[in-house]
Amino acid sequence: MPLMLVNTRQDDITGRMFESPAEFGPEPFGAAPAPSFEILTLARLRAGAAGLTRPFRPDRHCLVTLTSGALRHAVDFREHAIAPGQWLWARPGQVQRWGDLDRAEGVLIRFATGFLDPDTAIGVCADDPHAPVLRAPAAEDHALLRAAMTQLQWEHSADRLAPDTRRQVLRHLLAVLVLRVASLPAVSAGSEQGEVYLSFRDAVERDFANTRTLSDYAEALACSPRTLSRATIAAVGMPAKEFIDRRVVLEAKRMLACSATPAARIGERLGFSSATNFNKFFAQRTGRTPIAFRSEILEPRR
């Protein structure tokens, strides 16, 4: 199958590996369908949600900020330590897992990309799966973020406007908040990312299930495999082929953790010719079989 390169980094590619929304897996927020926008305190989340220790893969954005305490929250199997005032932004399709919520107070905002106006969604690269997860405001940003958050919470809890008007007010206030959050520096910023790397990264995001062959990407991007590897090493510290393989492993982990799809079927959908080849590929890069990984990740946290 020929490569279909991403033309813009604002393309919505989230969920394209899924045959049905159910494959995002259950969320620990109750059985009702998720609304397009909601705000929950962490206290309410603790009191009303089941299955908080299990991994989940929401189809909504999750913005988390603390007012006190400390929290470790995993996004795509990497734990992030959130301090008061910092903002964690997990994107649709990323696997998440809550840490110990008993030592943290704060707010969770969940929203669908479509709840934002299109200009804001583009401006904040809303569905960029490579966007920084954790951001830390400078001292002068805290008051502005608190004001934006307070106004959004107040309007969310109030019920004095007509439904359509209230929705528009919430959209505009959310836009103010996410624009401010998106402008904050990342807690762990990477190296400068050149255009060659960005083009390669987007091509891999679109086509990793079609091909894992570096020369295919080089041909599609009209450059040599060596050029791609130099650009990828400079940007993220790994060769281009390893970058491709890691993206395949990440998708496999996501599907193993948050769906009941058999491992053989997951391998097939990731482009492997047999379950044996998929098992070997996964085990070589993670140190365990797909089934062992699934069993390990679903074990309750102690």
Phi, psi and omega in degrees: 000130181291153178291143175243094187289145176289129182273337180213146182282004174261004179301141177271103181251359185297132172084005184290344177279358191255141177272338179208154180301333182298338182286356171289345177087161181291144177254148181276049181230019181101171187273343183290150177302142183291134175289165182288342177206134175201156177235130177231138169282155178294331176297316178294322179298316178300319187282330190245358186249139175257157175072029183293337183273355182268150174292147178217156184231086186283157174260023177236158169288145176233115176253124182235133172221147181256145170260336177199164178083204181211152183211137170252125183230126183269134174232121184051046171070016174241126181278138178239130178270114183262129176254158178306135180093339177280163181233125173257129181235106175261136186266161177304138178091346177278142180278133181235158175208126181285143169272202182287108182278352183292340183254017184223141171236141181172205188224142172243127174247127176241135180205149174279148177305321181293347177287332176284150171291150186304321181296320179292317180302319178290317184298327180261007183049056191305321183252029175281110183289351181257006180294150177303143181274317186244131181231146183236120180285151170285168184305321183286347180274338188300315183296319180295319179292320178297319179297315180296318181292317181298316180295320179296316179297319181297313180293327179293322182277338180282156180219053186251357183248159172299148186307315181294319179294316179300318180299317180294319178299314180296321178299315182292318180292322176296322179300317178301314183295311185290329175296321178291317180296317182296337181275352182286150177290145177289148179296320177233084181286141180272189178288168178297136185250113182281171184295325179298313179298316182297320177295318178295314180303316180292323178296319178296318180301323181280325195236013184298335178277349179266323181207142174247013184269121183298322182297331177296317179291320179298317179296317181294329182263005176058046175212177183270156174304325180295320178297318178297317181294319178300316181294322182287320176298318180295325185275316188229005172076026177213154177295160184297320180296320177295323178300315179298312183297321180295325178293321177295316179298318179301315180295321177298315179299317180301314184288325177293321184284329192236018174211164176263012180300130179302148182302321180298321180291322177299314178301319179299317182286343176266009172093013180273142185284341180205160177297326179297316180295320179295314180300317180295315179301312184293316183294323179296330186259348180236344181084005176208161181285163176303318181294319178296320178298314181300316180297319182292315185288335181269358176294136179300141176285145180253000000 
